[in-house]
């Protein structure tokens, strides 16, 4: 098992031909490929059910801590994290090329949805979804709103209702905040100009902190170069839909082992220890 994990980490961290890895590990190319993909599948099966929405990360004490950390750097109250989607390119598939093609990114790929919390941990990762689908399609499909309703709503005990912050593509709800929008063609006269200014100030402050989720996507790809090269992501030949999920999980472990990352330092919120993180994922 230790050797299998070493093979996964070595192949993920830097792009290398299997023939080069066979010299390093003393095993044939086909065996290395099988070990790599089977290990990816085992990690996915073991941890993905909890990675979809980490209820331990969203326990009440953490929600209070996350909310306070974001409040200190913005004008929003009770925001506990940031949500966004990402597109990871893959090689042109043999089947369903249209479904995987995204004109904006000018390539084929798969989409994932992530929620990043101030401790630098990706506390929710869902996917994959077809590359051509909009981020909102995955949000609705994931039923994330129902999970947030369970974890975020404390109004029944006179507590707050926490929420995530997303871009304008999402729909505002009790558990989702998006930037305030002004219709330039609207003829309504706003009597309370102060409210308008407050909304603009909130938009500006949240724009500065929302970049944390973009840092998360960049962190995953900077750690695992294997994910950046589309020709290594061949649908139908290997479980490409699992690579990014496992890469995110390993990124979280990297944050835990190193005591934080750019996001956790920005908000001064320490991540869990590796032992605590693994234990809580396995006991949900």
C-alpha positions as CSV (number, residue, x, y, z in Angstrom):
1,X,0.0,0.0,0.0
2,X,2.8,2.4,0.8
3,X,4.5,1.7,-2.6
4,X,1.1,2.3,-4.3
5,X,0.7,5.6,-2.6
6,X,4.2,6.6,-3.6
7,X,3.4,5.8,-7.2
8,X,0.3,8.0,-7.1
9,X,2.1,10.9,-5.5
10,X,5.1,10.7,-7.9
11,X,2.9,10.6,-11.0
12,X,0.6,13.3,-9.8
13,X,3.3,15.8,-8.7
14,X,5.2,15.9,-11.9
15,X,4.4,14.8,-15.5
16,X,6.5,11.8,-16.4
17,X,6.3,9.0,-18.9
18,X,5.5,5.6,-17.5
19,X,8.8,4.3,-18.9
20,X,10.7,6.7,-16.7
21,X,8.6,5.7,-13.7
22,X,9.2,2.0,-14.5
23,X,13.0,2.7,-14.0
24,X,12.3,4.5,-10.7
25,X,10.0,1.8,-9.2
26,X,11.3,-1.3,-11.0
27,X,7.9,-2.3,-12.4
28,X,6.5,-2.5,-15.9
29,X,4.6,0.3,-17.5
30,X,1.3,-1.6,-17.7
31,X,1.6,-2.6,-14.0
32,X,2.3,1.0,-12.9
33,X,-0.7,2.2,-14.9
34,X,-3.0,-0.4,-13.2
35,X,-1.6,0.4,-9.7
36,X,-2.1,4.2,-10.3
37,X,-5.6,3.9,-11.5
38,X,-6.7,1.4,-8.9
39,X,-5.3,3.5,-6.1
40,X,-7.1,6.5,-7.4
41,X,-10.3,4.6,-7.4
42,X,-9.7,3.3,-3.9
43,X,-9.1,6.8,-2.5
44,X,-12.1,8.1,-4.3
45,X,-14.4,5.4,-3.0
46,X,-13.1,5.8,0.6
47,X,-13.3,9.5,0.9
48,X,-15.6,11.0,-1.7
49,X,-18.9,10.5,0.2
50,X,-17.5,12.8,2.9
51,X,-15.7,15.2,0.5
52,X,-19.0,16.1,-1.2
53,X,-19.9,18.1,1.9
54,X,-17.7,17.8,5.0
55,X,-20.2,18.2,7.8
56,X,-17.3,18.2,10.3
57,X,-15.7,21.2,8.7
58,X,-19.1,22.9,8.9
59,X,-19.8,22.1,12.6
60,X,-21.1,25.1,14.6
61,X,-17.8,26.0,16.2
62,X,-16.1,26.2,12.8
63,X,-19.0,28.2,11.3
64,X,-18.6,30.8,14.0
65,X,-14.8,30.9,13.4
66,X,-15.1,31.1,9.6
67,X,-17.8,33.8,9.8
68,X,-15.7,35.9,12.2
69,X,-12.6,35.6,10.0
70,X,-14.4,36.7,6.9
71,X,-16.3,39.5,8.7
72,X,-12.9,41.0,9.8
73,X,-12.0,41.4,6.1
74,X,-15.3,42.3,4.5
75,X,-18.7,43.8,5.3
76,X,-20.7,40.6,5.1
77,X,-21.9,38.8,8.2
78,X,-22.4,35.1,8.6
79,X,-20.5,34.2,5.4
80,X,-18.5,31.0,6.0
81,X,-17.0,30.2,2.6
82,X,-16.8,30.7,-1.1
83,X,-18.2,28.6,-3.9
84,X,-17.2,28.4,-7.6
85,X,-16.9,26.0,-10.4
86,X,-13.8,25.0,-12.4
87,X,-13.1,23.4,-15.7
88,X,-10.3,20.8,-16.1
89,X,-9.3,20.1,-19.6
90,X,-9.1,16.5,-20.9
91,X,-8.0,15.0,-24.2
92,X,-10.7,15.0,-26.9
93,X,-12.9,12.0,-26.0
94,X,-13.9,9.4,-28.5
95,X,-17.5,9.4,-27.3
96,X,-19.7,12.5,-26.6
97,X,-17.3,15.1,-27.8
98,X,-20.0,17.7,-27.9
99,X,-20.9,17.1,-24.2
100,X,-17.3,17.6,-23.1
101,X,-16.6,20.7,-25.3
102,X,-16.7,24.1,-23.8
103,X,-16.5,27.1,-26.2
104,X,-15.4,29.5,-23.5
105,X,-12.3,27.4,-22.6
106,X,-11.9,26.3,-26.3
107,X,-11.4,22.7,-25.4
108,X,-12.8,19.5,-24.0
109,X,-13.0,19.0,-20.2
110,X,-15.0,18.2,-17.1
111,X,-16.4,20.6,-14.5
112,X,-16.2,20.5,-10.7
113,X,-17.8,22.6,-8.0
114,X,-15.8,23.5,-4.9
115,X,-16.4,25.3,-1.6
116,X,-13.4,26.8,0.1
117,X,-13.3,27.8,3.8
118,X,-11.0,30.3,5.5
119,X,-8.8,27.5,6.9
120,X,-7.6,26.7,3.4
121,X,-9.5,23.5,3.2
122,X,-11.8,22.6,0.2
123,X,-14.7,21.6,2.4
124,X,-16.9,20.5,-0.5
125,X,-15.9,19.2,-3.9
126,X,-18.4,17.8,-6.3
127,X,-18.2,16.4,-9.8
128,X,-17.5,15.7,-12.5
129,X,-20.1,17.2,-14.8
130,X,-20.0,17.6,-18.6
131,X,-17.8,20.4,-19.7
132,X,-20.5,22.2,-21.6
133,X,-22.8,22.5,-18.6
134,X,-23.2,25.8,-16.7
135,X,-21.9,26.0,-13.1
136,X,-25.5,26.4,-11.9
137,X,-26.4,23.0,-13.5
138,X,-24.0,21.3,-11.1
139,X,-25.2,23.3,-8.2
140,X,-28.8,22.2,-8.7
141,X,-27.7,18.7,-9.4
142,X,-25.5,18.4,-6.3
143,X,-28.4,19.3,-3.9
144,X,-25.9,21.4,-2.0
145,X,-28.6,23.8,-0.9
146,X,-30.3,20.9,1.0
147,X,-27.0,20.1,2.8
148,X,-26.5,23.7,3.7
149,X,-30.0,23.9,5.1
150,X,-29.1,21.1,7.6
151,X,-25.7,22.5,8.6
152,X,-26.0,26.3,8.3
153,X,-29.5,27.1,9.7
154,X,-29.6,27.8,13.4
155,X,-32.7,30.1,13.4
156,X,-34.8,27.5,15.3
157,X,-32.6,28.2,18.3
158,X,-32.5,32.0,17.7
159,X,-29.1,31.7,16.0
160,X,-27.9,32.9,12.6
161,X,-28.4,31.4,9.2
162,X,-24.9,31.1,7.6
163,X,-24.3,31.2,3.9
164,X,-21.7,30.9,1.1
165,X,-20.7,33.6,-1.3
166,X,-20.7,32.9,-5.0
167,X,-20.5,34.8,-8.3
168,X,-23.6,36.3,-10.1
169,X,-24.2,33.0,-12.0
170,X,-25.7,31.5,-8.8
171,X,-29.1,32.3,-7.4
172,X,-29.4,34.1,-4.1
173,X,-31.1,32.2,-1.3
174,X,-31.0,31.8,2.5
175,X,-27.7,29.9,2.1
176,X,-26.2,31.7,-0.9
177,X,-25.1,35.3,-1.3
178,X,-24.2,36.8,-4.6
179,X,-23.1,40.3,-5.6
180,X,-25.8,43.0,-5.5
181,X,-26.8,44.0,-9.1
182,X,-28.1,47.2,-10.4
183,X,-30.1,47.3,-13.7
184,X,-28.9,50.3,-15.6
185,X,-32.2,50.4,-17.6
186,X,-34.3,50.5,-14.4
187,X,-36.4,53.6,-14.1
188,X,-37.1,53.2,-10.4
189,X,-35.9,56.1,-8.3
190,X,-34.0,54.8,-5.2
191,X,-34.9,57.1,-2.4
192,X,-32.3,55.6,0.0
193,X,-29.0,56.3,-1.7
194,X,-27.2,55.1,1.4
195,X,-28.4,51.6,0.9
196,X,-27.1,51.7,-2.7
197,X,-23.7,52.8,-1.5
198,X,-23.7,50.1,1.2
199,X,-24.4,47.4,-1.4
200,X,-21.6,48.6,-3.6
201,X,-19.2,48.6,-0.6
202,X,-20.2,45.0,0.2
203,X,-19.6,44.0,-3.4
204,X,-16.2,45.6,-3.4
205,X,-15.2,44.0,0.0
206,X,-16.5,40.5,-1.0
207,X,-14.7,40.7,-4.4
208,X,-11.4,41.0,-2.5
209,X,-12.0,38.0,-0.4
210,X,-13.7,35.7,-2.9
211,X,-10.4,35.3,-4.7
212,X,-9.7,32.6,-2.1
213,X,-11.6,30.0,-4.2
214,X,-9.5,30.9,-7.3
215,X,-6.4,30.3,-5.2
216,X,-7.7,26.9,-4.3
217,X,-8.0,25.9,-8.0
218,X,-4.5,27.2,-8.7
219,X,-3.1,25.4,-5.6
220,X,-4.5,22.0,-6.8
221,X,-2.9,22.5,-10.2
222,X,0.4,23.8,-8.9
223,X,0.8,20.8,-6.6
224,X,-0.3,18.2,-9.1
225,X,1.1,19.0,-12.6
226,X,-0.4,15.7,-13.9
227,X,-3.9,17.5,-13.9
228,X,-2.7,20.4,-16.0
229,X,-1.9,18.3,-19.1
230,X,-5.0,17.4,-21.0
231,X,-3.2,14.6,-22.9
232,X,-2.8,12.6,-19.7
233,X,-6.6,12.9,-19.1
234,X,-8.0,10.4,-21.6
235,X,-11.7,9.6,-21.1
236,X,-12.5,5.9,-21.7
237,X,-9.0,4.8,-21.0
238,X,-8.7,5.9,-17.4
239,X,-10.9,7.3,-14.6
240,X,-10.2,10.9,-15.5
241,X,-13.3,12.1,-13.7
242,X,-11.7,11.0,-10.4
243,X,-8.3,12.5,-10.8
244,X,-9.3,16.1,-9.9
245,X,-11.4,14.9,-6.9
246,X,-8.4,12.9,-5.5
247,X,-6.1,15.8,-6.3
248,X,-8.3,18.1,-4.2
249,X,-8.3,15.6,-1.3
250,X,-4.5,15.3,-1.5
251,X,-4.3,19.1,-1.6
252,X,-6.2,19.3,1.6
253,X,-3.8,16.9,3.3
254,X,-0.9,19.0,2.0
255,X,-2.5,22.0,3.7
256,X,-3.0,20.1,7.0
257,X,0.6,18.7,7.0
258,X,2.0,22.2,6.3
259,X,-0.1,23.9,8.9
260,X,-1.9,26.1,6.4
261,X,-1.6,27.8,3.0
262,X,-2.1,31.2,1.5
263,X,-5.8,31.3,2.3
264,X,-5.5,30.2,6.0
265,X,-2.7,32.7,6.6
266,X,-4.8,35.5,5.1
267,X,-7.7,34.8,7.4
268,X,-5.5,33.6,10.4
269,X,-7.5,30.3,10.7
270,X,-5.5,27.2,11.2
271,X,-6.5,24.0,9.3
272,X,-7.1,20.7,11.2
273,X,-4.2,18.4,11.8
274,X,-3.8,15.5,9.3
275,X,-4.9,13.0,11.8
276,X,-8.0,15.0,12.8
277,X,-8.9,15.6,9.2
278,X,-8.7,12.0,8.1
279,X,-10.5,10.8,11.3
280,X,-13.4,13.2,10.7
281,X,-13.8,12.2,7.0
282,X,-13.9,8.5,7.9
283,X,-16.4,9.0,10.7
284,X,-19.2,10.9,8.9
